[in-house]
């Protein structure tokens, strides 16, 4: 459930960041949110003992869902 919450939170944040980006590049804003979430997760992993599989799973889930959210949010509607 924790990995799911990391995935949903990162994907939603990257999506919203990319969606509200004006002209600075939506992927850049989604990447910014992803990096912030990754830093917060790594701080949490250092603060409390976690198994090794959770470390790798956490990094993969956050990076993957951040990329996916930024790609979805960066798509512009065709006119």
MIDOSE-1310 file (N, C-alpha, C; in nm, 2 decimals, decimal comma, always signed):
residues 79
xxxx	+0,08/-0,12/+0,00/+0,00/+0,00/+0,00/+0,09/+0,13/+0,00; +0,20/+0,12/+0,06/+0,29/+0,24/+0,07/+0,34/+0,27/-0,07; +0,39/+0,16/-0,14/+0,44/+0,19/-0,28/+0,33/+0,24/-0,37; +0,20/+0,19/-0,35/+0,09/+0,24/-0,43/+0,07/+0,39/-0,40
xxxx	+0,08/+0,43/-0,27/+0,05/+0,57/-0,24/+0,17/+0,65/-0,30; +0,29/+0,60/-0,30/+0,40/+0,68/-0,36/+0,37/+0,69/-0,51; +0,33/+0,59/-0,57/+0,30/+0,59/-0,72/+0,19/+0,69/-0,75; +0,08/+0,68/-0,68/-0,03/+0,77/-0,71/+0,00/+0,92/-0,68
xxxx	+0,07/+0,94/-0,57/+0,11/+1,08/-0,53/+0,21/+1,14/-0,63; +0,30/+1,06/-0,67/+0,40/+1,12/-0,76/+0,34/+1,14/-0,90; +0,26/+1,04/-0,95/+0,20/+1,06/-1,08/+0,10/+1,17/-1,08; +0,03/+1,19/-0,98/-0,07/+1,30/-0,97/+0,01/+1,44/-0,97
xxxx	+0,11/+1,44/-0,88/+0,19/+1,57/-0,88/+0,26/+1,60/-1,00; +0,32/+1,50/-1,07/+0,39/+1,53/-1,20/+0,28/+1,57/-1,31; +0,17/+1,50/-1,30/+0,06/+1,54/-1,40/+0,02/+1,68/-1,38; -0,01/+1,72/-1,26/-0,06/+1,86/-1,24/+0,05/+1,96/-1,27
xxxx	+0,17/+1,93/-1,23/+0,29/+2,02/-1,26/+0,30/+2,04/-1,41; +0,29/+1,93/-1,48/+0,31/+1,94/-1,63/+0,19/+2,01/-1,69; +0,07/+1,99/-1,63/-0,05/+2,05/-1,69/-0,06/+2,20/-1,67; -0,01/+2,25/-1,56/-0,02/+2,39/-1,54/+0,11/+2,47/-1,59
xxxx	+0,20/+2,39/-1,64/+0,32/+2,46/-1,70/+0,28/+2,54/-1,82; +0,33/+2,67/-1,82/+0,29/+2,76/-1,93/+0,37/+2,73/-2,05; +0,49/+2,77/-2,05/+0,58/+2,75/-2,17/+0,72/+2,70/-2,13; +0,74/+2,68/-2,00/+0,87/+2,64/-1,95/+0,90/+2,49/-1,98
xxxx	+0,81/+2,42/-2,04/+0,83/+2,28/-2,07/+0,77/+2,19/-1,97; +0,66/+2,13/-2,00/+0,59/+2,04/-1,91/+0,67/+1,93/-1,85; +0,76/+1,87/-1,92/+0,84/+1,76/-1,87/+0,93/+1,81/-1,76; +0,98/+1,93/-1,77/+1,06/+1,99/-1,67/+0,99/+2,01/-1,53
xxxx	+0,87/+2,05/-1,54/+0,79/+2,07/-1,42/+0,75/+1,94/-1,36; +0,72/+1,84/-1,44/+0,69/+1,70/-1,39/+0,82/+1,64/-1,33; +0,93/+1,67/-1,39/+1,06/+1,62/-1,33/+1,09/+1,68/-1,20; +1,06/+1,81/-1,18/+1,08/+1,88/-1,06/+1,00/+1,81/-0,94
xxxx	+0,87/+1,79/-0,97/+0,79/+1,72/-0,87/+0,84/+1,58/-0,84; +0,88/+1,51/-0,94/+0,94/+1,37/-0,92/+1,06/+1,38/-0,83; +1,15/+1,47/-0,86/+1,27/+1,48/-0,78/+1,24/+1,51/-0,63; +1,14/+1,60/-0,61/+1,10/+1,63/-0,47/+1,05/+1,51/-0,40
xxxx	+0,96/+1,44/-0,47/+0,91/+1,32/-0,41/+1,01/+1,21/-0,38; +1,11/+1,20/-0,47/+1,22/+1,10/-0,45/+1,31/+1,14/-0,33; +1,33/+1,27/-0,32/+1,41/+1,32/-0,20/+1,34/+1,29/-0,07; +1,21/+1,32/-0,07/+1,13/+1,29/+0,05/+1,12/+1,14/+0,08
xxxx	+1,11/+1,06/-0,02/+1,10/+0,92/+0,01/+1,24/+0,86/+0,06; +1,35/+0,91/+0,00/+1,48/+0,87/+0,05/+1,51/+0,91/+0,19; +1,46/+1,03/+0,23/+1,47/+1,08/+0,37/+1,39/+0,98/+0,46; +1,27/+0,94/+0,41/+1,19/+0,85/+0,49/+1,26/+0,71/+0,50
xxxx	+1,32/+0,67/+0,39/+1,39/+0,54/+0,40/+1,51/+0,54/+0,49; +1,58/+0,65/+0,50/+1,69/+0,66/+0,59/+1,65/+0,67/+0,73; +1,53/+0,73/+0,76/+1,49/+0,75/+0,90/+1,44/+0,63/+0,97; +1,38/+0,54/+0,89/+1,33/+0,41/+0,95/+1,38/+0,29/+0,88
xxxx	+1,40/+0,18/+0,94/+1,46/+0,06/+0,87/+1,35/+0,00/+0,78; +1,40/-0,02/+0,66/+1,32/-0,08/+0,55/+1,40/-0,20/+0,49; +1,33/-0,30/+0,44/+1,40/-0,40/+0,37/+1,46/-0,35/+0,23; +1,55/-0,43/+0,18/+1,62/-0,38/+0,06/+1,53/-0,38/-0,06
xxxx	+1,44/-0,47/-0,07/+1,35/-0,48/-0,18/+1,26/-0,35/-0,19; +1,23/-0,29/-0,07/+1,15/-0,17/-0,06/+1,22/-0,05/-0,11; +1,35/-0,05/-0,08/+1,44/+0,06/-0,14/+1,43/+0,06/-0,29; +1,46/-0,05/-0,35/+1,46/-0,05/-0,50/+1,33/-0,03/-0,55
xxxx	+1,23/-0,09/-0,49/+1,09/-0,08/-0,54/+1,04/+0,07/-0,53; +1,08/+0,13/-0,43/+1,04/+0,27/-0,41/+1,10/+0,36/-0,51; +1,23/+0,34/-0,54/+1,29/+0,43/-0,64/+1,23/+0,40/-0,78; +1,21/+0,28/-0,82/+1,16/+0,24/-0,95/+1,01/+0,30/-0,96
xxxx	+0,93/+0,28/-0,86/+0,79/+0,33/-0,86/+0,79/+0,48/-0,87; +0,87/+0,55/-0,80/+0,86/+0,70/-0,80/+0,91/+0,75/-0,94; +1,02/+0,70/-0,99/+1,07/+0,75/-1,11/+0,98/+0,71/-1,23; +0,93/+0,59/-1,23/+0,84/+0,55/-1,34/+0,70/+0,62/-1,34
xxxx	+0,64/+0,64/-1,22/+0,51/+0,71/-1,22/+0,53/+0,86/-1,24; +0,64/+0,91/-1,20/+0,67/+1,06/-1,23/+0,69/+1,08/-1,38; +0,76/+0,99/-1,44/+0,77/+1,00/-1,59/+0,64/+0,99/-1,66; +0,56/+0,89/-1,62/+0,43/+0,87/-1,68/+0,33/+0,98/-1,66
xxxx	+0,33/+1,04/-1,53/+0,25/+1,15/-1,50/+0,29/+1,28/-1,58; +0,42/+1,30/-1,60/+0,46/+1,41/-1,67/+0,43/+1,40/-1,82; +0,44/+1,28/-1,87/+0,40/+1,26/-2,01/+0,25/+1,28/-2,04; +0,17/+1,23/-1,95/+0,03/+1,25/-1,96/-0,01/+1,40/-1,95
xxxx	+0,05/+1,47/-1,85/+0,02/+1,61/-1,83/+0,07/+1,70/-1,94; +0,18/+1,65/-2,01/+0,24/+1,73/-2,11/+0,17/+1,73/-2,24; +0,08/+1,64/-2,26/+0,01/+1,62/-2,39/-0,09/+1,74/-2,40; -0,08/+1,80/-2,51/-0,17/+1,92/-2,54/-0,29/+1,87/-2,63
xxx	-0,40/+1,92/-2,61/-0,52/+1,89/-2,69/-0,50/+1,94/-2,84; -0,53/+1,86/-2,93/-0,52/+1,90/-3,07/-0,63/+1,99/-3,11; -0,60/+2,10/-3,18/-0,70/+2,20/-3,22/-0,76/+2,17/-3,35
